[in-house]
């Protein structure tokens, strides 16, 4: 079975009264012919670390240039289309709430990123399509509460 090394981001920003918001993307799934909400994720390219990958992917997919912190959060695996995906997940903090998001689909293999939105924890978890991604939001919140 082919193995794909991937990197994913749980991107947070703090709002009024230190309230957490999570960035999710609305992406058209060409295979299923429907929209899905996802976390930013992409494949690690040759010569890249997964940390470098996620910083590149965040810029490519949502246009965020300035990231305040990047730290390893967790990892998980899944199999899709006969490919085993090994996913390193990073917690990214963005301080500039005014930075304009510019979703981009130029390197998405036919998938179209339609939008990127900041949601509170409950709405983000409700919108996300995959259990592993929902679990990563919960893990991020737990980590932030222990800091």
Secondary structure, 3 states (H helix, E strand, C coil): CEEEEEEEEEEEEECHHHCEEEEEEEEEECCCCEEEEECEEEECCCCCCHHHHHHHHHHHHHCCCCCCEEEEEEEEEEEECCEEEEEEEEEEECCCCCCCCCCCCCCCCCCEEEEEEEECHHHHHHHECCHHHHHHHHHHHHHHHHC
